[in-house]
Amino acid sequence: YADEMEYDKSNQTIEAKGNIRVENNKNKFKIFSDELNYSKKNEKLVFYKNVKIDFESNFLFNSNEVIYDKLEDEITINSLSKFKDNYGNQISSENLKFIIDKKLLKINSVTMVDQLKNKYFFDKAIINFKNNELIGDGVKIDFSKGSFGNNENDPRLRGNYLYNDNNLSIIKKGVFTTCKKNQDKCPPWQFKAQEIKHDKNKKTIYYKNAWLEIYDKP
């Protein structure tokens, strides 16, 4: 759907403008934009300006340029994009690729803020919408200042790898402290573990091969 469409028969292309809406009922998503170029030869739709993607009413993406490849069944965003999920998480990334049939989202340089104002940073992350799993590399978590009872502190967690689903969170090579940040100096104390496992149902955290460092001394 669009306000204006121009069809080039020789090149098999369509240019559209104004209130554009593309609906995919099979995979339950809609794409909105101000401008659209569609090439029938390579089955690619390129959306420009004020692009929004509504996926199953659970995720809403915002960007200025989106590529929908019908042959590969993929959506690609090569610029800064922002989206939110139905849990209230606000997420932004430098670029992303959404594999539609697998409901798999691959994103780079990720920043996420949850409802409690905790901030998550990932070098790379994969979100599986089928089973609500998240896998991330290069993990940094800055908890909200009041999370551990002292608004003057800077509680934070770092790790190489994160796995998260509805019931479980696992962090590999985790480092945790609540000490106030002091430029690049080591904190007065930090807790390290080869693995940190959070059982959400039992409300219990398990540490594997853990030790405490006082001023960088184990």
Summary of the structure (lengths in Angstrom):
residues: 218
radius of gyration: 21.6
end to end distance: 63.6
largest distance: 72.3
contacts: 625
relative contact order: 0.08
helix: 2%
strand: 64%
